[in-house]
């Protein structure tokens, strides 16, 4: 029976039609509530009520974003608390009785970055992701150049990096093809081998003067001690 035919049939029975619309309204309200679920705190409180357990330290999870979970309720608890140091107490039957949330786990500090490299002629090349405004990203291969004071990029990348409306200063700089005028700006972020470097000084030079190359210079490399191993084709950057 089609939906229209079903509704016509039910319209002959007012009581059933009323019940149908009540159920439909409740279903829509439930779906809306599911979409509007709050953040991590609300998720944990919901499971706390379902499991009838005591949870201390809920203030540690306030303002944290919602986490997608699956599995049993206990498995969901573990997933929700994966980013927090916490203690779970169980009874003799192995059921959770109490949870204490201590604090949020801190990301371990990385003291060195290992960069796989490849050769482009006599140059080392590494893969880098860069953004001028933190929203628009470009991934490109860059030549490791310890002789360059700054990150040097083709002028055509200004728009691609979200810097079209930025205020640039102008400066003369030496390139492999002679002196050139460069547009100077800051890159909001540069990601290299999982490490994020912020507020990186960069120079944008006419494309034909760079020969389509991009240089990873000392405005990034200068923040590290550099070890280059030709044999293993690895560059290791040690934080200063």
Protein Blocks (a to p, Z undefined) as FASTA:
>chain_A
ZZklmmmmmmmmmklmmmmmmmmmmmmmmmmmmmmpccfklmmmmmmmmnopadehklmm
goiacdddedjfklmmmmmmmmpccdddddfkopafbdcdfbdcdddddfbdcdddddeh
jaccddddddfklmaccdddddddfkbmbdcddfklmmmnopmmpccdddddddfkbccd
ddddddfbaceehiacehiadddddfklnnopacddfklmmmpccdddfklopacdddZZ
